[in-house]
Amino acid sequence: MHFDTFSEWFKEKVNDLEATSDILKNVEVLAKGPSYIAKRFSAYDVNNGYRFRTKQSEDSLETQNSGVMVVSKTASYASSSDNAP
């Protein structure tokens, strides 16, 4: 199947093109493949004001928000106040 060899093919094509033309930096980064370096966070702040913490980092707090999740079988969902669900 083509998806088994696509990453190697893509890397070779970008390497060939780098020698003859300007390649966008984003394309170069994509051609290198995934990064296997993982970052660890004890909390994550979302731009909309929400903060998510690991259970361990919440242990010392008086208020906790562990165990909150949404399971969805659709790509989106609407609330009762949504005018265009």
C-alpha positions as CSV (number, residue, x, y, z in Angstrom):
1,M,0.0,0.0,0.0
2,H,1.2,3.5,-0.8
3,F,0.8,4.8,2.8
4,D,3.5,2.3,3.9
5,T,6.1,4.0,1.7
6,F,4.7,7.6,1.4
7,S,6.9,9.1,4.1
8,E,10.1,7.8,2.6
9,W,9.0,8.9,-0.9
10,F,8.1,12.3,0.4
11,K,11.4,12.7,2.2
12,E,13.3,11.8,-1.0
13,K,11.3,14.2,-3.2
14,V,11.8,17.1,-0.8
15,N,15.5,16.3,-0.6
16,D,15.7,16.3,-4.4
17,L,13.9,19.6,-4.7
18,E,16.0,21.2,-2.0
19,A,19.0,21.0,-4.2
20,T,17.3,22.8,-7.1
21,S,14.8,25.2,-5.6
22,D,13.5,26.9,-2.6
23,I,11.3,24.8,-0.4
24,L,9.0,26.2,2.2
25,K,10.2,25.6,5.7
26,N,6.9,23.9,6.7
27,V,7.4,21.3,3.9
28,E,11.0,20.7,5.0
29,V,9.8,20.0,8.5
30,L,7.0,17.7,7.3
31,A,9.5,15.7,5.2
32,K,11.6,15.0,8.3
33,G,8.8,13.0,9.7
34,P,7.3,13.0,13.3
35,S,9.3,14.0,16.3
36,Y,9.6,11.3,18.9
37,I,10.4,13.8,21.7
38,A,7.4,14.2,24.0
39,K,6.9,17.1,26.4
40,R,5.3,16.7,29.8
41,F,2.9,19.2,31.3
42,S,1.2,19.3,34.6
43,A,-1.3,21.8,33.3
44,Y,-2.5,23.2,30.0
45,D,-4.2,26.5,29.5
46,V,-6.6,26.8,26.6
47,N,-7.1,30.2,24.9
48,N,-10.8,30.3,25.9
49,G,-10.0,30.5,29.7
50,Y,-10.1,26.8,30.6
51,R,-7.2,25.2,32.4
52,F,-6.6,21.4,32.5
53,R,-4.4,19.9,35.1
54,T,-3.2,16.4,35.8
55,K,-4.8,14.7,38.8
56,Q,-1.5,14.7,40.6
57,S,-1.1,18.4,40.2
58,E,-4.6,18.9,41.6
59,D,-4.0,16.9,44.7
60,S,-2.7,19.9,46.7
61,L,-5.5,22.2,45.6
62,E,-8.7,22.9,47.5
63,T,-10.8,22.8,44.3
64,Q,-10.5,20.0,41.8
65,N,-11.8,19.4,38.3
66,S,-10.8,15.8,37.7
67,G,-12.9,13.3,35.8
68,V,-14.6,15.8,33.5
69,M,-14.9,14.7,29.9
70,V,-17.2,14.7,26.9
71,V,-17.8,11.6,24.8
72,S,-19.1,12.4,21.3
73,K,-19.9,10.3,18.2
74,T,-20.2,13.3,16.0
75,A,-17.7,15.9,14.8
76,S,-19.6,18.7,16.6
77,Y,-22.5,19.3,18.9
78,A,-24.7,22.2,19.7
79,S,-26.3,23.7,22.8
80,S,-29.8,24.9,23.3
81,S,-28.6,28.5,22.9
82,D,-27.1,27.8,19.5
83,N,-29.0,29.5,16.7
84,A,-27.5,27.3,14.0
85,P,-27.0,23.8,15.3
